[in-house]
Amino acid sequence: MQVYRGMPITTQASSRTFLGGKTHLVNFVDPKKEYSAALFRADAERLIRLSVKRNKIPLLVGGTGLYLRALLDGLFEGVEGAPATDEALRLRLFEDEKRGPGTLYRFLKEKDPASAERIHANDTRRLVRALEVCHLLGRPFSSAKKNRRGIRDEFLPTLFFLDRDRRDLYERIGRRVDAMVKKGLLAEVKKLGKISLSRTAGMALGIREITAYLKGDLSLSQAIELLKKNTRHYAKRQVSWFRHEKDTRFIPVGPEETPARVADRILVEWRQTE
């Protein structure tokens, strides 16, 4: 979500410069446009190669596991003789889920039980993609030989995951949401509501919750609590994702530990891999 412009409070995007270095792929996409793991892979790979050519070590920082996996291991890109996507089918599937939450997960369990075991019932985008691929292939997505192209073997990346105590993590989420509201989250979402957000940008945490308040469907306190709850659920899914991501090193982080101290520990761990 941090790729989108005009959503600094909603996405909590980093600045374009940080600690004397440059942050790439933030605040550069019009929120009316779609962005995807495939686009990220192409953009990130180009920048990584440029950094390496300049004798600099690129750092990928964030929590979107699917985007990271797309870069490291590649993504399914279609099947010979068939289109890589079916936009009309995607739109129908998204509408099916809006009308009946849980519908897509039930569809996938019927068509591809193996994929359903790996995809969370609330992960609408991945459910849609799995069903789309089943349709394109005419067989379960899990049985397909994927046409993948990643950079893991070429660049030998080292993965680190900041592993906070669950209670500490949830308390930090609560404080961050409160800070977002104080910084002007309501005004930002109201402004975004005046433009036609892309489907992807519209799924950013905070958009639906605050929009529900602005429409009068929730009180402000209910909307804030719902945003905290949904963010906690997202964080829980992040932890689960990276526990299954191969070669990930978990770095325990205490409540009072400073970012500088954590960075020093990561640097020590990284040097041991060289």
trRosetta pair geometry for C-beta under 8 A, 3 or more apart (Angstrom, degrees):
i j d omega theta_ij theta_ji phi_ij phi_ji
1 4 6.2 -43 -179 14 58 112
1 7 7.2 -91 165 110 97 141
1 10 7.4 -104 158 123 131 96
1 11 4.4 -159 124 -118 102 108
1 13 8.0 -129 111 -69 76 95
1 201 7.2 116 -138 -126 82 55
1 204 4.5 111 -137 -109 139 105
1 205 7.7 -115 -26 19 170 76
2 11 4.7 158 -91 159 58 125
2 12 7.3 -59 -93 77 106 57
2 13 3.9 141 -149 -106 93 90
2 14 6.9 37 -171 13 143 74
2 25 7.9 75 100 124 95 77
2 26 4.9 -34 146 -125 103 91
2 27 7.4 -44 168 -37 71 63
2 62 7.2 -137 24 -115 134 123
3 25 5.8 -42 -105 172 92 78
3 26 6.5 -105 -101 -115 37 34
3 27 7.6 -137 -175 -19 27 19
3 28 6.3 -59 -170 50 72 80
3 29 4.5 28 139 12 100 124
3 35 5.3 -153 86 156 149 175
3 40 7.6 -117 -65 -93 145 100
4 7 4.9 23 102 26 114 128
4 11 6.3 159 54 -43 98 153
4 13 7.9 -148 61 -58 62 140
4 27 7.4 -9 100 -109 29 38
4 29 5.3 -59 -97 75 52 94
4 30 7.7 -16 -143 126 78 12
4 31 4.5 63 -163 -87 123 85
4 35 7.4 -146 -64 4 84 138
4 201 5.2 107 -97 -115 155 111
4 204 7.6 -96 32 -59 146 143
5 27 5.1 76 -98 -165 68 65
5 28 6.6 101 -53 -56 99 7
5 29 6.5 -172 -7 67 84 38
5 30 6.4 -24 37 -98 114 37
5 31 6.5 -123 60 -29 65 87
6 31 5.8 -96 63 -11 114 126
6 191 7.8 -126 175 116 109 121
6 192 7.1 143 131 -91 109 92
7 10 4.3 -55 -177 52 96 117
7 11 4.8 73 116 -8 105 109
7 13 7.3 92 89 -16 78 120
7 31 6.1 109 -31 -83 121 137
7 188 6.8 112 -133 169 52 123
7 192 6.6 49 -94 -86 95 137
7 201 7.1 -168 -42 -160 156 106
7 204 6.6 71 177 70 148 177
8 11 6.7 -68 -131 52 19 90
8 12 7.6 69 171 -95 53 18
8 13 5.6 -89 -126 40 62 101
8 27 7.3 14 -83 -93 88 116
8 188 7.6 -125 51 -125 68 147
9 12 7.3 16 -169 -68 26 57
9 180 5.4 126 177 -156 94 85
9 183 5.2 -178 -119 101 120 119
9 184 5.9 -145 -62 76 162 78
9 185 5.0 -150 137 -90 131 66
9 188 4.8 178 45 -7 123 162
9 206 7.9 -159 117 165 84 163
10 180 7.6 93 -91 -164 31 128
10 185 6.7 116 -75 -139 65 87
10 188 6.0 -153 -32 121 97 134
10 189 6.8 116 -79 -74 120 84
10 192 7.5 9 -29 -28 153 157
10 204 5.3 65 154 130 119 138
10 205 7.5 165 -176 79 81 59
10 206 4.6 -162 -137 78 85 141
10 207 6.6 46 -147 -57 139 80
11 204 6.1 -65 -78 -149 82 138
12 176 7.4 -4 -91 -177 149 122
12 180 7.3 -73 -68 -93 101 114
13 26 4.8 148 -172 -169 114 113
13 27 5.5 137 135 -48 156 92
14 18 5.8 -20 172 -64 123 139
14 23 5.0 -136 106 -152 123 167
14 26 5.5 -101 58 -100 81 173
14 61 7.8 48 -28 91 151 128
15 18 6.0 145 66 -68 90 84
15 23 6.6 123 91 28 48 139
15 26 7.9 109 126 101 8 143
16 22 6.9 -14 158 -156 72 74
16 23 5.5 -149 -155 59 29 94
16 26 6.6 -160 -92 75 61 106
16 27 6.6 -85 -66 54 96 128
17 20 7.7 14 176 -108 100 6
17 21 7.2 166 -159 84 64 38
17 22 5.9 -37 -108 -108 67 55
17 23 6.6 -150 -79 9 14 89
18 21 5.8 -27 72 64 73 86
18 22 7.7 121 27 -126 75 9
18 23 5.1 60 0 -43 116 114
23 26 5.4 -6 133 19 113 129
24 44 8.0 139 107 -111 124 63
24 47 5.1 151 143 -151 168 159
25 28 6.6 -92 -137 29 31 129
25 40 7.1 80 -158 -136 144 83
25 43 5.8 120 -97 129 117 131
25 44 6.6 -13 -49 -79 156 80
25 47 7.2 -121 -33 -3 108 160
29 33 5.8 -118 178 71 96 113
29 35 5.2 2 -166 -62 171 133
30 33 4.7 77 72 1 92 108
31 192 6.8 -60 120 -139 160 106
31 195 7.0 95 85 97 110 133
31 197 5.4 -41 147 -127 103 82
31 198 6.4 -148 165 12 51 92
31 201 4.2 125 -161 -149 85 164
32 195 6.1 -92 -73 156 105 115
32 196 5.6 59 -130 82 102 78
32 197 6.5 -112 -98 -121 50 27
32 198 5.8 111 174 -42 23 84
32 201 7.6 -50 -61 26 19 149
33 198 5.5 -29 97 -57 14 139
34 198 4.7 -177 -72 -168 55 138
34 199 6.6 9 -101 42 101 88
34 200 5.3 108 -141 1 67 123
35 39 5.5 -112 -158 70 67 141
35 40 7.0 76 165 -51 100 90
35 198 7.5 111 0 91 70 158
35 200 5.7 -144 45 100 69 159
35 201 7.9 76 17 -54 100 84
36 39 4.9 100 53 8 74 98
36 40 6.9 -133 101 -3 41 88
36 200 7.3 -131 -73 -81 61 151
37 40 5.5 -53 -146 38 34 114
37 41 6.3 42 153 -27 65 101
37 66 5.4 -87 -89 135 140 98
37 67 5.0 -147 -121 -101 84 60
37 70 3.9 163 166 -44 110 162
37 75 6.0 122 109 -66 120 150
38 41 5.7 -47 -150 28 31 114
38 42 6.8 27 154 -14 62 103
38 70 6.7 -118 -74 -170 41 138
38 75 5.9 -102 -82 52 84 146
38 77 7.7 115 -117 -106 126 87
39 42 5.9 -56 -153 37 34 108
39 43 6.2 28 153 -14 68 110
40 43 5.8 -60 -143 43 31 108
40 44 5.7 24 162 -16 70 114
40 67 4.8 -28 100 -150 160 109
40 70 6.5 87 75 83 105 136
40 71 6.9 -77 121 -58 94 104
41 44 6.1 -58 -137 41 22 105
41 45 6.0 22 163 -20 61 111
41 67 7.7 -157 -56 -163 72 67
41 70 4.6 -108 -64 135 118 103
41 71 4.9 -171 -118 -87 76 62
41 74 7.5 83 -148 -118 153 45
41 75 6.9 -142 -31 -2 155 112
42 45 6.1 -56 -142 35 23 109
42 46 6.6 25 158 -19 59 108
43 46 6.0 -60 -156 34 28 111
43 47 6.6 17 154 -11 64 111
44 47 5.8 -61 -148 42 33 107
44 48 6.0 36 155 -24 69 107
44 60 7.1 40 -157 -106 132 117
44 71 5.2 -41 87 -110 141 133
45 48 5.6 -52 -143 35 31 113
45 49 6.4 30 159 -17 64 105
45 71 6.6 -177 -58 -144 86 90
45 151 6.1 170 -116 -47 101 139
46 49 6.1 -59 -153 36 26 108
46 50 6.5 25 151 -18 62 109
47 50 5.5 -54 -147 37 35 113
47 51 6.3 37 153 -22 67 104
47 58 6.9 122 124 -119 90 145
48 51 5.7 -53 -148 34 31 111
48 52 6.3 29 155 -17 65 106
48 58 4.9 -112 -119 30 72 161
48 151 7.0 96 93 149 156 170
48 155 7.0 -38 162 -93 133 161
49 52 5.8 -53 -145 38 31 110
49 53 6.3 37 153 -23 63 106
50 53 5.6 -53 -149 34 30 115
50 54 6.6 18 154 -8 63 109
51 54 5.9 -68 -153 44 31 103
51 56 4.5 -88 -172 79 85 101
51 57 7.2 10 148 143 120 3
51 58 4.2 113 76 -57 163 102
52 55 7.5 37 -177 -79 36 24
52 56 7.3 -105 -75 59 25 59
52 58 7.2 -59 -46 -9 77 106
52 155 7.6 -117 -76 -118 145 111
60 68 6.5 132 137 -114 141 96
60 71 7.4 -177 -113 78 159 161
60 157 7.7 -6 20 -148 123 143
62 67 7.4 -18 97 71 138 132
62 68 7.6 -175 75 -56 100 107
63 238 5.0 -16 180 -134 113 140
64 67 4.2 37 110 17 116 115
64 68 6.6 153 93 -15 65 87
65 68 5.6 -59 -149 38 36 112
65 69 6.1 32 157 -17 71 107
65 238 6.7 167 -28 -136 111 64
65 241 3.9 -138 -16 147 169 142
65 242 6.2 -143 -96 -62 123 74
65 245 6.4 -136 -146 -66 114 132
66 69 5.8 -56 -145 39 30 109
66 70 6.3 37 153 -25 64 104
66 126 7.2 -145 -95 -79 144 114
67 70 5.6 -49 -148 30 32 116
67 71 6.7 29 154 -16 62 104
68 71 5.9 -59 -156 36 32 108
68 72 6.1 14 157 -7 69 113
68 159 7.9 92 172 -118 140 122
68 245 7.6 12 100 -136 129 147
69 72 5.9 -61 -135 47 32 101
69 73 5.3 -27 -176 34 72 112
69 75 8.0 97 112 -76 86 81
69 245 7.1 -128 -76 -121 103 107
70 73 7.4 -66 -108 59 11 71
70 74 6.8 5 -162 -163 48 13
70 75 4.7 -3 -128 -46 91 111
70 150 7.8 -176 157 -103 27 98
71 150 6.7 85 131 -144 32 88
71 151 6.3 -35 162 26 75 110
72 150 4.9 23 132 -175 32 130
72 151 6.3 -82 -123 56 38 72
72 152 4.3 58 -177 -65 85 100
72 157 6.5 -94 -111 34 113 137
73 148 5.9 -23 153 -180 72 136
73 150 4.0 -49 -112 -50 10 159
73 152 5.9 13 -72 -16 64 130
74 77 7.8 -58 174 -31 103 108
74 146 7.5 152 107 137 109 114
74 147 7.7 -107 152 120 134 49
74 148 3.2 136 86 -171 131 77
74 149 4.4 120 -103 45 133 34
74 150 4.1 -114 -25 -45 78 80
75 146 7.8 -102 164 -177 28 123
75 148 6.8 130 24 -118 13 80
76 133 6.0 26 118 -116 153 143
76 141 7.5 -82 -54 -160 172 100
76 144 6.8 56 -127 103 131 138
76 146 4.6 -88 -91 -137 83 101
76 147 6.6 85 -145 42 50 72
76 148 7.2 -35 -72 -72 43 80
77 84 5.6 -41 174 -126 56 125
77 147 4.8 -79 42 85 99 113
77 148 7.9 160 -9 -86 99 37
77 149 8.0 4 -23 11 139 100
78 82 6.1 -164 -176 88 95 83
78 83 6.6 -101 -133 142 129 28
78 84 3.3 -82 -62 -98 122 72
78 85 7.7 -74 -85 -27 105 52
78 136 6.8 -93 -141 159 66 150
78 147 7.1 -32 56 39 58 135
79 82 4.7 22 70 41 92 118
79 136 6.0 156 19 137 114 104
79 137 5.4 126 -36 -98 154 77
79 144 7.2 -99 -81 -146 115 127
79 147 8.0 171 -93 -11 45 122
82 136 5.0 136 144 -174 141 93
82 137 7.5 -160 50 -79 164 42
83 86 6.4 119 83 -70 122 69
83 136 7.0 -113 70 -127 66 120
84 136 7.8 30 -151 -144 19 162
85 90 7.1 -11 -177 -33 101 130
85 132 6.8 -5 -144 167 61 141
86 89 3.9 30 113 20 116 119
86 90 6.5 157 90 -21 64 83
86 132 5.7 -174 41 -153 98 100
86 135 6.4 -73 27 98 153 131
86 136 6.4 -170 -22 -71 116 98
87 90 5.4 -51 -149 32 36 117
87 91 6.5 36 155 -20 67 102
88 91 5.9 -53 -153 33 31 110
88 92 6.6 30 151 -17 64 105
89 92 5.7 -55 -150 36 35 111
89 93 6.3 33 154 -20 68 107
89 131 7.9 -151 154 117 115 97
89 132 5.7 138 104 -115 125 86
89 135 5.9 -152 -160 76 163 167
90 93 5.8 -60 -150 36 30 110
90 94 6.4 29 155 -18 66 106
90 128 5.7 68 -140 171 77 124
90 132 6.0 6 -76 -85 82 134
91 94 5.8 -53 -148 36 31 111
91 95 6.4 30 153 -17 64 107
92 95 5.7 -59 -151 39 31 111
92 96 6.3 38 150 -26 66 103
93 96 5.4 -47 -147 30 34 116
93 97 6.6 32 154 -17 64 102
93 104 6.1 73 -176 -103 99 116
93 127 7.8 -167 165 115 126 89
93 128 4.7 142 109 -125 137 91
93 131 5.9 154 -119 81 147 140
93 132 7.2 -103 -6 -59 155 88
94 97 5.9 -56 -153 35 32 109
94 98 6.6 35 149 -22 65 104
94 124 7.1 76 -119 166 74 123
94 128 6.3 9 -63 -98 76 142
94 199 7.1 -57 -132 -147 163 141
95 98 5.5 -50 -148 32 36 114
95 99 6.5 30 156 -15 67 106
96 99 6.1 -62 -152 39 29 106
96 100 6.7 -41 170 44 64 93
96 103 5.0 -127 149 106 98 145
96 104 6.5 121 97 -63 113 84
96 107 7.9 41 128 -31 149 144
97 100 7.1 -92 -140 69 24 55
97 101 6.4 48 -178 -107 71 46
97 103 5.6 -150 -97 51 51 104
97 104 4.9 -17 -81 -20 108 116
97 124 5.5 124 153 -132 168 115
97 127 7.5 115 -85 88 139 135
97 128 7.7 -80 -20 -67 139 101
99 103 7.4 21 75 -18 82 152
100 103 4.3 83 92 -49 103 120
102 105 5.5 -58 -159 40 53 113
102 106 6.2 53 147 -22 79 104
102 121 6.5 5 -119 177 72 116
103 106 5.9 -62 -155 37 30 109
103 107 6.4 33 150 -21 67 106
104 107 5.4 -50 -149 34 36 115
104 108 6.3 32 155 -18 67 105
104 124 6.6 101 41 -135 155 68
104 127 4.1 94 135 142 127 135
104 128 6.5 -48 -144 -66 149 61
104 131 6.5 -107 -156 -26 94 144
105 108 5.8 -54 -147 37 32 109
105 109 6.4 36 153 -23 64 104
105 116 6.6 105 -166 -142 72 104
105 119 7.8 -158 -116 103 85 103
105 121 4.2 11 -96 -136 158 81
105 127 6.1 -69 -72 -121 61 141
106 109 5.7 -50 -147 32 32 113
106 110 6.7 32 154 -17 62 104
107 110 6.0 -64 -160 35 30 109
107 111 6.2 5 156 -2 69 115
107 127 7.9 102 62 175 104 107
107 131 5.9 25 116 -106 126 133
108 111 5.9 -65 -137 49 33 99
108 112 5.6 -47 -171 56 73 90
108 115 6.0 -98 -179 93 114 107
108 116 4.5 151 119 -81 102 97
108 119 6.9 -44 137 62 163 133
108 127 5.7 -114 -33 -148 143 87
108 130 5.6 45 -124 102 126 129
108 131 5.9 -99 -81 -67 89 93
108 134 7.8 179 -122 -20 72 149
109 112 7.9 -78 -104 67 11 47
109 113 5.7 42 -158 -103 57 69
109 116 4.4 91 -85 -118 63 172
110 113 8.0 68 -60 -60 5 78
111 131 6.8 95 57 -119 153 76
111 134 5.1 57 151 -172 136 162
111 140 6.5 160 147 -100 74 78
112 115 4.1 17 127 24 120 115
112 116 6.3 148 96 -22 70 87
112 130 6.4 -137 67 165 144 113
112 134 5.7 -134 -31 -88 127 130
112 140 3.9 138 -109 -141 98 98
112 141 5.4 24 -135 27 167 85
112 142 5.5 149 -170 2 111 103
113 116 5.3 -57 -146 36 35 117
113 117 6.6 42 156 -27 66 99
114 117 6.0 -50 -159 24 31 113
114 118 7.3 16 150 -8 60 107
114 140 6.7 78 38 165 109 143
114 142 3.8 132 88 -176 124 179
114 143 7.9 112 44 -45 144 71
115 118 5.9 -66 -156 40 39 105
115 119 6.0 12 157 -3 76 117
115 130 4.8 155 158 -155 144 138
115 140 6.7 -172 -11 -175 115 99
115 141 5.1 50 -72 65 150 113
115 142 4.7 -148 -49 -47 86 105
116 119 6.2 -68 -132 47 30 96
119 123 5.5 -124 -176 64 86 127
119 126 4.9 -162 -137 117 119 122
119 127 5.8 151 143 -75 141 70
119 130 6.2 -111 -31 -24 160 150
120 123 4.3 95 62 -15 92 107
120 126 7.7 77 40 57 74 132
120 237 6.0 -49 -40 -123 161 124
121 127 7.9 46 -150 -72 33 137
122 233 7.5 -14 80 154 160 135
123 126 4.4 0 133 34 117 113
123 127 6.0 140 91 -23 72 90
123 237 7.5 151 -71 -156 111 151
124 127 5.6 -61 -146 38 30 112
124 128 6.2 32 158 -21 68 106
124 203 7.9 -144 57 -124 122 139
125 128 5.8 -54 -150 34 29 111
125 129 6.5 26 154 -17 64 106
125 200 8.0 58 -102 -108 138 80
125 203 7.5 78 -47 177 119 178
126 129 5.6 -52 -144 38 35 112
126 130 6.2 37 156 -21 67 104
127 130 5.9 -54 -147 35 29 110
127 131 6.4 23 157 -13 64 108
128 131 6.0 -62 -149 41 28 106
128 132 6.1 33 153 -24 65 110
129 132 5.5 -54 -145 35 31 116
129 133 6.4 29 157 -18 65 104
130 133 6.0 -55 -149 36 29 108
130 134 6.5 35 150 -22 63 104
130 141 4.9 -114 -154 9 75 161
131 134 5.5 -48 -149 32 35 116
131 135 6.5 37 151 -19 64 103
132 135 5.7 -57 -156 35 31 112
132 136 6.4 27 151 -17 67 107
133 136 5.5 -52 -142 38 36 111
133 137 5.9 22 162 -9 69 111
133 141 4.3 73 94 -104 123 108
133 144 6.8 -97 161 -3 119 157
134 137 6.3 -66 -141 46 23 100
134 138 7.9 125 168 -50 53 6
134 139 7.1 -118 -148 93 66 23
134 140 6.0 -14 -114 -123 100 33
134 141 5.3 -70 -61 -37 76 87
135 138 7.6 23 -177 -67 25 46
137 140 7.8 -53 87 67 134 19
137 141 7.0 147 21 -91 142 52
137 144 5.4 -99 -111 -86 160 124
139 143 5.5 -71 139 69 114 129
139 144 7.0 146 86 -66 101 83
140 143 4.6 86 71 3 96 104
140 144 7.4 -146 102 -23 56 81
141 144 5.7 -46 -161 8 39 119
150 153 7.6 101 91 7 89 82
151 154 5.0 -67 -162 49 68 113
151 155 5.1 21 151 7 102 116
151 157 7.8 68 105 -25 94 115
152 155 7.1 -85 -140 51 16 81
152 156 7.5 67 172 -88 54 29
152 157 6.5 -81 -128 23 64 100
153 156 7.4 16 -162 -64 24 66
158 247 7.7 -111 -134 150 49 109
158 249 7.1 -4 176 6 92 123
158 269 7.9 171 161 123 137 95
158 270 5.6 150 86 -123 155 83
158 273 5.2 137 -96 68 139 170
159 242 7.8 -162 155 -152 127 104
159 245 6.6 -104 140 124 164 123
159 247 5.9 105 29 108 112 83
159 248 4.4 -59 106 -109 123 68
159 249 6.5 153 90 17 63 73
160 248 7.4 147 -102 -165 13 72
160 249 5.2 -29 -106 71 65 96
160 250 7.9 137 -161 -103 57 15
160 251 5.4 20 -173 -17 104 122
160 266 5.2 38 -143 -132 173 111
160 269 6.9 116 -98 88 122 142
160 270 7.7 -62 -46 -65 129 96
161 239 8.0 120 171 -126 134 58
161 242 4.6 134 -102 151 147 148
161 245 7.9 133 -56 56 132 125
161 248 5.2 34 -18 172 117 118
161 249 7.1 174 19 83 76 43
161 250 5.1 -31 68 -108 103 63
161 251 6.7 171 76 19 45 78
162 251 5.6 -34 -106 70 49 103
162 253 5.0 12 -171 -20 91 141
162 262 6.7 24 -118 -170 112 142
163 239 7.7 94 -125 -130 78 102
163 250 4.4 35 -34 -174 140 101
163 251 6.1 160 15 68 88 41
163 252 5.2 -46 78 -94 105 47
163 253 6.4 150 65 9 47 83
164 168 5.1 -119 171 88 109 112
164 169 4.3 136 94 -67 122 94
164 172 7.4 -31 157 11 166 141
164 253 5.0 -42 -84 70 75 103
164 255 7.9 91 -155 -78 103 57
165 168 4.2 77 67 11 96 110
165 169 6.7 -165 86 -13 45 86
165 254 7.6 34 -10 -126 112 46
165 255 7.0 -40 36 -52 122 90
166 169 5.5 -53 -146 34 30 116
166 170 6.3 26 159 -16 65 106
167 170 6.0 -57 -148 38 29 107
167 171 6.4 29 154 -18 64 108
168 171 5.8 -57 -148 37 30 111
168 172 6.4 31 154 -20 65 106
168 254 7.8 -162 -97 -174 172 37
168 255 4.6 -137 -123 -87 131 93
169 172 5.8 -59 -153 35 28 111
169 173 6.5 31 150 -21 64 105
169 235 6.0 170 159 156 124 147
170 173 5.5 -48 -148 32 36 116
170 174 6.6 39 152 -20 64 102
170 232 5.4 31 -120 -116 94 116
170 235 7.7 -174 -83 71 64 149
171 174 5.6 -51 -152 33 34 114
171 175 6.5 31 152 -16 65 105
172 175 5.8 -54 -147 38 33 109
172 176 6.2 34 154 -22 66 107
173 176 5.7 -56 -147 35 29 111
173 177 6.4 29 156 -19 65 104
173 228 6.1 123 128 -151 102 77
173 231 5.0 172 -167 115 123 122
173 232 5.7 156 93 -74 165 74
173 235 6.4 -109 -75 -24 139 149
174 177 6.0 -55 -149 34 29 108
174 178 6.6 28 154 -16 63 107
174 228 5.3 37 -103 -138 69 131
175 178 5.7 -55 -151 37 33 113
175 179 6.3 33 152 -20 66 107
176 179 5.6 -55 -149 37 33 112
176 180 6.3 39 151 -25 66 103
176 231 7.9 -146 78 159 117 162
177 180 5.5 -49 -148 31 34 115
177 181 6.7 35 153 -20 64 101
177 224 6.3 133 146 -166 120 83
177 227 5.4 151 -142 109 132 113
177 228 4.9 -118 17 -79 165 84
177 231 6.5 -165 -65 13 120 154
178 181 5.8 -53 -154 32 33 111
178 182 6.6 30 150 -16 65 107
178 224 7.5 59 -89 -169 61 128
179 182 5.6 -56 -149 39 35 112
179 183 6.2 34 153 -21 67 108
180 183 5.8 -58 -148 36 30 111
180 185 4.5 55 144 -61 89 129
180 206 7.0 -96 147 -112 149 139
181 185 5.0 -56 -97 27 43 122
181 186 6.9 44 -146 -26 73 93
181 224 6.2 -8 -68 -110 147 118
184 187 4.6 -42 -174 41 93 115
184 188 5.7 98 125 -27 89 96
185 188 5.7 -60 -148 37 31 112
185 189 6.2 25 159 -16 68 107
185 206 6.1 -105 -165 -165 121 127
185 210 6.2 -147 139 -85 101 152
186 189 6.1 -58 -147 38 28 105
186 190 6.2 30 154 -20 64 109
186 210 5.9 -162 -109 -160 59 125
186 213 7.5 -73 -120 92 104 133
186 214 7.3 151 -159 -71 88 103
186 220 8.0 -25 -88 -128 135 110
187 190 5.6 -54 -146 36 31 114
187 191 6.4 32 155 -20 64 105
188 191 5.8 -56 -152 35 30 111
188 192 6.4 28 151 -17 65 107
189 192 5.5 -53 -145 39 35 112
189 193 6.3 45 151 -31 64 102
189 206 6.5 -139 -77 143 124 92
189 207 6.0 171 -132 -122 107 50
189 210 4.1 110 50 98 172 136
189 211 6.1 -130 165 -58 122 71
189 214 6.9 -158 110 -28 112 139
190 193 5.6 -50 -154 25 30 118
190 194 7.5 34 149 -25 57 98
190 210 8.0 -96 -43 141 68 117
190 214 5.9 166 -92 -115 87 147
191 194 6.0 -52 -167 19 38 113
192 195 6.3 -68 -162 41 45 97
192 197 6.1 35 171 -66 100 123
192 201 8.0 -142 -165 145 127 116
192 207 6.9 -84 103 -122 143 100
193 211 6.2 146 -91 -113 123 102
193 214 6.9 -132 -37 97 165 160
197 201 4.5 -127 -172 90 103 112
197 202 4.2 132 108 -64 127 90
197 207 7.4 -129 96 -147 176 147
198 201 4.6 87 53 12 86 101
198 202 6.6 -153 86 -8 42 91
199 202 5.8 -62 -148 38 26 114
199 203 6.9 27 155 -25 61 106
200 203 6.1 -62 -160 26 31 110
201 204 6.1 -19 -175 -19 48 112
201 207 7.8 119 141 -71 65 157
202 207 5.6 -165 -162 136 49 159
202 208 7.7 77 165 -57 78 86
203 207 7.2 -92 -89 46 1 135
203 208 7.8 6 -130 -28 40 115
204 207 5.0 91 66 -19 82 116
205 209 7.5 14 -175 2 62 122
205 227 6.5 112 170 -154 92 84
205 230 5.9 178 -133 112 104 115
205 231 5.5 95 -175 -83 153 84
205 234 6.4 -86 -69 -16 138 157
206 209 6.0 -65 -136 45 26 108
206 210 5.7 12 174 -7 67 116
206 227 5.7 50 -96 -134 60 127
207 210 6.8 -69 -144 43 15 96
207 211 6.0 15 160 -19 58 118
208 211 5.6 -58 -140 39 27 114
208 212 6.4 35 158 -27 63 103
209 212 5.9 -53 -158 26 27 113
209 213 7.2 24 146 -14 60 102
209 218 7.5 -48 -169 52 63 157
209 223 4.9 130 162 -168 85 80
209 224 7.7 122 151 -75 127 21
209 226 4.8 -179 -130 94 114 110
209 227 4.2 174 98 -67 169 89
209 230 6.7 -151 -57 18 129 141
210 213 5.4 -49 -156 33 43 113
210 214 6.3 42 148 -20 70 104
210 223 5.7 99 -96 169 42 135
210 227 7.2 29 -43 -66 80 134
211 214 5.5 -53 -144 38 35 112
211 215 6.2 30 156 -15 66 108
212 215 5.9 -59 -146 41 28 108
212 217 4.3 -78 -169 69 82 117
212 218 4.5 45 126 7 108 114
212 223 5.8 175 75 -105 99 105
212 226 7.6 -12 57 65 144 158
213 216 7.7 48 178 -67 31 20
213 217 7.3 -87 -68 55 23 72
213 218 5.0 -59 -80 76 65 93
213 219 7.0 2 -125 136 93 15
213 220 5.4 74 -149 -96 138 53
213 222 7.5 164 -89 71 95 86
213 223 3.7 -47 -51 -43 119 156
218 222 4.1 -134 -173 92 102 119
218 223 4.5 132 105 -59 131 84
218 226 6.8 -61 -146 -2 164 141
219 222 4.5 94 52 6 78 104
219 223 7.0 -145 90 -7 40 86
220 223 5.7 -55 -148 36 32 111
220 224 6.3 31 156 -18 66 106
221 224 5.8 -53 -146 37 31 110
221 225 6.3 29 156 -16 65 108
222 225 5.9 -58 -146 40 29 108
222 226 6.2 31 154 -21 65 108
223 226 5.7 -54 -146 36 29 112
223 227 6.4 32 153 -21 63 104
224 227 5.7 -53 -151 34 31 112
224 228 6.6 32 151 -17 64 103
225 228 5.6 -51 -150 36 35 112
225 229 6.3 37 151 -21 66 106
226 229 5.5 -53 -147 37 33 114
226 230 6.2 29 157 -16 67 107
227 230 5.9 -54 -141 40 29 107
227 231 6.2 30 157 -19 63 108
228 231 5.8 -58 -147 38 28 110
228 232 6.4 32 153 -22 63 104
229 232 5.8 -54 -152 32 30 112
229 233 6.6 29 151 -18 64 104
230 233 5.5 -50 -149 35 35 113
230 234 6.4 38 151 -21 65 103
231 234 5.5 -50 -147 35 35 113
231 235 6.4 37 152 -20 65 103
232 235 5.7 -54 -148 36 32 112
232 236 6.4 36 151 -23 64 104
233 236 5.6 -51 -150 32 32 114
233 237 6.6 32 151 -18 64 103
234 237 5.7 -55 -153 36 34 110
234 238 6.5 40 147 -25 65 102
235 238 5.4 -48 -151 29 36 117
235 239 6.7 38 152 -20 65 100
236 239 5.8 -50 -154 32 33 111
236 240 6.5 31 150 -16 64 107
237 240 5.5 -54 -148 39 36 113
237 241 6.2 42 152 -26 68 103
238 241 5.7 -52 -148 31 30 113
238 242 6.5 13 161 -7 65 108
239 242 6.4 -66 -148 42 26 99
239 243 6.4 32 154 -26 64 107
240 243 5.8 -54 -149 29 30 114
240 244 7.0 11 157 -4 61 107
241 244 6.4 -81 -168 44 30 98
241 245 6.4 36 143 -37 71 107
242 245 4.8 -39 -139 18 48 121
242 248 5.3 -179 180 -174 88 170
242 250 7.9 128 128 -89 114 90
243 248 7.7 -114 -102 69 20 138
245 248 4.6 68 88 -35 99 131
249 269 6.0 167 137 168 157 142
251 262 6.7 104 139 -159 135 93
251 265 6.2 133 -154 112 122 122
251 266 6.1 -35 -88 -81 160 85
251 269 7.1 -123 -89 -10 110 159
253 257 5.4 -135 -165 62 72 138
253 262 5.7 9 -113 -104 109 128
254 257 4.3 107 56 -25 83 109
257 261 5.2 -118 -170 80 87 129
257 262 5.8 95 139 -55 119 95
258 261 4.6 97 59 4 82 102
258 262 7.1 -149 96 -3 45 85
259 262 5.6 -56 -148 38 35 111
259 263 6.1 39 153 -23 68 106
260 263 5.6 -53 -148 35 31 114
260 264 6.6 35 152 -22 63 102
261 264 5.7 -50 -152 31 33 113
261 265 6.7 32 151 -18 63 104
262 265 5.7 -55 -153 35 34 111
262 266 6.4 35 150 -19 67 104
263 266 5.7 -53 -148 36 33 111
263 267 6.3 36 152 -23 65 105
264 267 5.6 -53 -150 33 31 114
264 268 6.6 34 152 -20 64 102
265 268 5.7 -50 -152 32 34 112
265 269 6.5 32 151 -16 65 105
266 269 5.6 -56 -150 39 34 111
266 270 6.1 35 152 -23 68 107
267 270 5.6 -52 -144 36 30 113
267 271 6.4 32 157 -21 64 104
268 271 6.0 -55 -151 33 28 110
268 272 6.8 29 151 -21 61 106
269 272 5.8 -59 -159 30 33 113
269 273 7.2 30 148 -21 63 103
270 273 5.8 -57 -161 27 39 111
270 274 7.4 50 145 -36 65 93
271 274 5.7 -35 -160 5 44 118
